[in-house]
Amino acid sequence: MRESWNEPKALLLLQKWIEEDKWEGTTHFRKHNSSLYEFLYRTMGMDTEFEKLGLDYDDFKKSKGKHLKVRPEKEVLNDLNALIESGKWQGPKHLSIHHSSFHRELNRIGYQNAFEKLDLDYKDYRYAVWSKDEILSELEKVIENKEWHGIYHLKLNNGKLYNAIVREFGFPKAFRELGLNYHDYKLYN
């Protein structure tokens, strides 16, 4: 069963871990508290969470030997804003693959926190936004290329398209929009 996290609970457990002298660096913490670490890291960013505890995360990172250039938060936020305004935002996954250092900088701040600082709702930007035509075109390509092996297969192998269809249409309507009978494809094996 997956742990359900919220910020107060996560902060309390992080503080307890530190107070009980269990902290041996980020890697050790991640290994022994992967669910908590992922929540802290992905949702708010480790720097932000340590700051809320009145601590400097740099004092707790184990890897002092690495001297990574840390750009000021304002600079990172300006780059994020420029990316969004230019219409080139394609979601965190795209950044992690094509712009890994920028992705790490935003993770340090926390994606949700970064968007809030720009007065934007992260939920509106978390996934790359496709138009209805783009979604239908992608689904049509999957079918034409004989890559359609059912909804579950699509969910596992093309989560972006699966989520876009679910959010925008639902599968029966998407197939109808393509002039196809969903039931002919629904039970595909």
C-alpha positions as CSV (number, residue, x, y, z in Angstrom):
1,M,0.0,0.0,0.0
2,R,1.3,3.4,-1.0
3,E,1.9,6.0,1.7
4,S,-0.3,9.1,1.4
5,W,1.6,12.3,2.2
6,N,0.8,15.8,3.1
7,E,3.3,18.6,3.8
8,P,2.8,18.8,7.7
9,K,3.2,15.1,8.1
10,A,6.2,15.0,5.8
11,L,7.9,17.9,7.6
12,L,7.3,16.3,11.0
13,L,8.9,13.0,9.9
14,L,11.8,14.8,8.3
15,Q,12.4,16.8,11.5
16,K,12.1,13.6,13.6
17,W,14.7,11.8,11.3
18,I,17.1,14.7,11.8
19,E,16.5,15.1,15.6
20,E,17.1,11.4,16.1
21,D,20.5,11.7,14.4
22,K,19.5,9.3,11.7
23,W,20.5,11.8,8.9
24,E,23.5,10.6,7.0
25,G,23.0,12.5,3.8
26,T,20.5,12.7,1.0
27,T,21.3,9.4,-0.6
28,H,21.0,7.5,2.7
29,F,17.7,9.3,3.5
30,R,16.3,8.5,0.0
31,K,17.3,4.8,0.4
32,H,15.6,4.4,3.8
33,N,12.6,6.8,3.2
34,S,12.0,6.6,-0.5
35,S,8.3,7.5,-0.4
36,L,8.9,10.4,1.9
37,Y,11.9,11.6,0.0
38,E,10.0,11.5,-3.3
39,F,7.2,13.5,-1.8
40,L,9.5,16.2,-0.4
41,Y,11.8,16.3,-3.5
42,R,9.0,16.3,-6.2
43,T,6.4,18.4,-4.4
44,M,8.2,21.2,-2.7
45,G,11.9,20.7,-3.2
46,M,14.4,19.8,-0.5
47,D,15.8,23.3,-0.2
48,T,12.3,24.7,0.6
49,E,11.5,21.9,3.1
50,F,14.7,22.4,5.1
51,E,14.1,26.1,5.0
52,K,10.7,25.6,6.6
53,L,12.4,23.7,9.4
54,G,14.8,26.6,9.9
55,L,17.7,24.7,8.4
56,D,20.0,25.1,5.4
57,Y,19.8,22.1,3.1
58,D,23.4,22.7,2.0
59,D,24.5,21.8,5.5
60,F,22.9,18.4,5.2
61,K,23.9,17.3,1.7
62,K,26.5,14.7,2.1
63,S,28.4,15.4,-1.2
64,K,30.4,18.4,-0.2
65,G,33.1,17.5,-2.7
66,K,30.9,18.4,-5.7
67,H,30.7,22.1,-6.4
68,L,27.7,22.5,-8.6
69,K,27.0,25.9,-9.8
70,V,23.7,26.9,-8.3
71,R,21.9,29.6,-10.2
72,P,19.8,32.1,-8.2
73,E,16.2,31.1,-7.8
74,K,15.1,34.3,-9.6
75,E,17.1,33.4,-12.7
76,V,15.6,29.9,-12.8
77,L,12.1,31.3,-12.4
78,N,12.8,33.8,-15.2
79,D,13.9,31.0,-17.5
80,L,10.7,29.0,-16.6
81,N,8.5,32.0,-17.3
82,A,10.2,32.6,-20.6
83,L,9.8,28.9,-21.6
84,I,6.1,29.1,-20.8
85,E,5.5,32.5,-22.5
86,S,7.3,31.3,-25.7
87,G,4.9,28.3,-25.9
88,K,7.8,25.8,-25.6
89,W,6.7,24.3,-22.3
90,Q,6.3,20.5,-22.8
91,G,6.2,19.3,-19.2
92,P,8.6,18.1,-16.5
93,K,9.4,14.8,-18.3
94,H,10.4,16.6,-21.4
95,L,12.7,18.8,-19.3
96,S,14.2,15.8,-17.5
97,I,15.2,14.2,-20.9
98,H,16.2,17.3,-22.9
99,H,17.3,19.8,-20.3
100,S,18.3,17.8,-17.2
101,S,20.2,20.6,-15.4
102,F,17.2,23.0,-15.7
103,H,15.0,20.1,-14.5
104,R,17.2,19.6,-11.5
105,E,17.1,23.4,-10.7
106,L,13.3,23.3,-10.8
107,N,13.3,20.2,-8.6
108,R,15.5,22.0,-6.1
109,I,12.9,24.8,-5.9
110,G,10.0,22.3,-6.3
111,Y,7.8,22.5,-9.5
112,Q,4.7,23.4,-7.6
113,N,6.5,26.1,-5.6
114,A,8.1,27.5,-8.7
115,F,4.8,27.8,-10.5
116,E,3.2,29.4,-7.5
117,K,6.0,32.0,-7.4
118,L,5.0,32.9,-11.0
119,D,1.4,33.1,-9.9
120,L,0.5,30.1,-12.1
121,D,-1.3,26.9,-11.1
122,Y,1.0,24.0,-11.6
123,K,-2.0,21.7,-12.4
124,D,-2.5,23.7,-15.6
125,Y,1.1,23.0,-16.7
126,R,2.1,19.7,-15.2
127,Y,1.3,17.9,-18.4
128,A,2.1,19.1,-21.8
129,V,-1.1,20.6,-23.3
130,W,-2.2,19.1,-26.5
131,S,-5.1,20.4,-28.6
132,K,-8.0,18.0,-29.4
133,D,-6.7,17.6,-32.9
134,E,-3.2,16.7,-31.8
135,I,-4.6,14.1,-29.4
136,L,-6.8,12.5,-32.1
137,S,-3.9,12.6,-34.6
138,E,-1.6,10.8,-32.2
139,L,-4.3,8.2,-31.5
140,E,-4.8,7.7,-35.2
141,K,-1.1,7.2,-35.8
142,V,-1.0,4.6,-33.0
143,I,-3.9,2.7,-34.7
144,E,-2.5,3.1,-38.3
145,N,1.0,1.9,-37.2
146,K,-0.7,-1.2,-35.7
147,E,0.6,-0.2,-32.3
148,W,-2.9,-0.3,-30.7
149,H,-3.0,-3.2,-28.2
150,G,-5.7,-2.0,-25.9
151,I,-6.1,0.8,-23.3
152,Y,-3.9,-0.9,-20.7
153,H,-1.0,-1.3,-23.2
154,L,-1.4,2.4,-24.2
155,K,-1.3,3.4,-20.5
156,L,1.9,1.5,-20.0
157,N,3.6,2.5,-23.2
158,N,2.3,6.0,-23.9
159,G,1.1,7.5,-20.7
160,K,1.1,11.0,-22.1
161,L,-1.4,10.1,-24.9
162,Y,-3.5,7.9,-22.5
163,N,-3.8,10.8,-20.0
164,A,-4.6,13.3,-22.7
165,I,-7.4,11.1,-24.1
166,V,-8.9,10.5,-20.6
167,R,-8.7,14.2,-19.7
168,E,-10.1,15.5,-23.0
169,F,-12.5,12.9,-24.4
170,G,-12.7,9.5,-22.8
171,F,-11.9,6.6,-25.1
172,P,-15.4,6.0,-26.6
173,K,-15.7,9.6,-27.7
174,A,-12.1,9.7,-29.1
175,F,-12.8,6.7,-31.3
176,R,-16.1,8.2,-32.4
177,E,-14.3,11.4,-33.3
178,L,-12.0,9.3,-35.6
179,G,-15.1,7.6,-37.1
180,L,-14.2,4.3,-35.5
181,N,-16.3,2.0,-33.3
182,Y,-14.7,1.9,-29.9
183,H,-16.1,-1.6,-29.2
184,D,-14.1,-3.0,-32.2
185,Y,-10.9,-1.8,-30.4
186,K,-11.9,-2.1,-26.7
187,L,-11.2,-5.8,-26.3
188,Y,-8.2,-5.9,-28.5
189,N,-5.6,-8.5,-27.4
